[in-house]
Amino acid sequence: MNSEIEHKVDELTQALRNITVKQEQNQTAQYHLECKEQSWEEINRSGCRLFERLLSCWHQDRRMGIVFEDNKQEFWQLQQRSKYALADEKEQIMAEKRTLMDKEEEYYSERRKLMVDGGL
């Protein structure tokens, strides 16, 4: 019986190692997402400034102003889609992080219980 408990404890220890690896991957994904968000902010600020400059320069040519206004609207729509995609990705990463933390706690509790019950 004792060797069976030791085997289960070893399996839980291995599962905890796997959880740790997944948590590290999750943390890396979170870091990359933060970098993406910073780049996204910079691009959007630059894009908005560019459109404002273009619109201020082309106020005399009505057709050109309309073209730039249309492009600005399209840029805004792309911004919104990107913003929602980043938010979804962040939500997914955070949900995975919570799941991994819950599993980790569950494995630790189960291993502790087995060690106490088995007298290890």
C-alpha positions as CSV (number, residue, x, y, z in Angstrom):
1,M,0.0,0.0,0.0
2,N,2.8,2.4,0.9
3,S,4.4,1.9,-2.6
4,E,1.1,2.7,-4.2
5,I,0.9,6.0,-2.3
6,E,4.5,6.8,-3.2
7,H,3.6,6.2,-6.8
8,K,0.6,8.5,-6.6
9,V,2.7,11.2,-4.9
10,D,5.3,10.9,-7.6
11,E,2.6,11.2,-10.3
12,L,1.3,14.4,-8.6
13,T,4.8,15.8,-8.3
14,Q,5.2,15.2,-12.1
15,A,1.9,16.9,-12.7
16,L,3.0,19.8,-10.6
17,R,6.2,20.1,-12.7
18,N,4.1,20.1,-15.9
19,I,1.8,22.8,-14.4
20,T,4.9,24.9,-13.6
21,V,6.1,24.6,-17.2
22,K,2.7,25.6,-18.5
23,Q,2.6,28.6,-16.0
24,E,6.0,29.7,-17.4
25,Q,4.6,29.5,-20.9
26,N,1.6,31.4,-19.8
27,Q,3.7,34.1,-18.2
28,T,5.8,34.4,-21.5
29,A,2.5,34.7,-23.5
30,Q,1.4,37.4,-21.1
31,Y,4.7,39.3,-21.5
32,H,4.4,39.1,-25.3
33,L,0.9,40.3,-25.1
34,E,1.9,43.3,-23.1
35,C,4.6,44.1,-25.7
36,K,1.9,43.8,-28.4
37,E,-0.4,46.2,-26.5
38,Q,2.4,48.8,-26.1
39,S,3.2,48.6,-29.9
40,W,-0.5,48.8,-30.6
41,E,-0.8,52.0,-28.6
42,E,2.2,53.6,-30.3
43,I,0.9,52.7,-33.8
44,N,-2.5,54.1,-33.0
45,R,-1.1,57.3,-31.6
46,S,1.1,57.7,-34.7
47,G,-1.8,56.9,-37.0
48,C,-4.1,59.4,-35.4
49,R,-1.5,62.1,-35.6
50,L,-0.8,61.3,-39.2
51,F,-4.5,61.5,-40.2
52,E,-4.9,64.8,-38.3
53,R,-2.0,66.3,-40.1
54,L,-3.2,65.0,-43.5
55,L,-6.7,66.4,-42.9
56,S,-5.4,69.7,-41.8
57,C,-3.2,70.0,-44.9
58,W,-5.9,69.0,-47.4
59,H,-8.8,71.1,-46.2
60,Q,-8.7,73.0,-49.6
61,D,-9.2,70.0,-51.8
62,R,-12.6,68.6,-50.9
63,R,-12.2,65.3,-52.7
64,M,-8.9,64.6,-51.1
65,G,-10.3,65.5,-47.7
66,I,-13.1,63.0,-48.3
67,V,-10.6,60.3,-49.2
68,F,-8.6,61.0,-46.1
69,E,-11.7,61.1,-43.9
70,D,-12.7,57.7,-45.3
71,N,-9.3,56.3,-44.7
72,K,-9.4,57.7,-41.2
73,Q,-12.7,55.9,-40.6
74,E,-11.3,52.6,-41.9
75,F,-8.3,53.0,-39.6
76,W,-10.6,53.6,-36.7
77,Q,-12.5,50.4,-37.5
78,L,-9.3,48.4,-37.7
79,Q,-8.2,49.9,-34.4
80,Q,-11.4,48.7,-32.7
81,R,-11.1,45.2,-34.1
82,S,-7.5,45.0,-33.0
83,K,-8.4,46.4,-29.6
84,Y,-11.1,43.7,-29.1
85,A,-8.8,41.0,-30.4
86,L,-6.1,42.0,-27.9
87,A,-8.7,42.1,-25.1
88,D,-9.9,38.6,-26.0
89,E,-6.4,37.3,-26.0
90,K,-5.7,38.9,-22.6
91,E,-8.9,37.4,-21.2
92,Q,-7.9,34.0,-22.5
93,I,-4.4,34.2,-21.0
94,M,-5.8,35.3,-17.7
95,A,-8.4,32.5,-17.7
96,E,-5.7,29.9,-18.4
97,K,-3.6,31.4,-15.6
98,R,-6.4,31.0,-13.1
99,T,-7.1,27.5,-14.3
100,L,-3.4,26.5,-13.9
101,M,-3.3,28.1,-10.4
102,D,-6.4,26.1,-9.4
103,K,-5.0,22.9,-10.7
104,E,-1.7,23.5,-8.9
105,E,-3.5,24.1,-5.6
106,E,-5.6,21.0,-6.2
107,Y,-2.5,18.9,-6.9
108,Y,-0.7,20.3,-3.8
109,S,-3.6,19.5,-1.6
110,E,-4.0,16.0,-2.9
111,R,-0.3,15.3,-2.5
112,R,-0.3,16.7,1.0
113,K,-3.3,14.6,1.9
114,L,-1.7,11.4,0.5
115,M,1.6,12.1,2.3
116,V,-0.2,12.7,5.6
117,D,-2.5,9.7,5.2
118,G,0.3,7.5,4.0
119,G,2.7,8.5,6.7
120,L,5.4,9.7,4.3
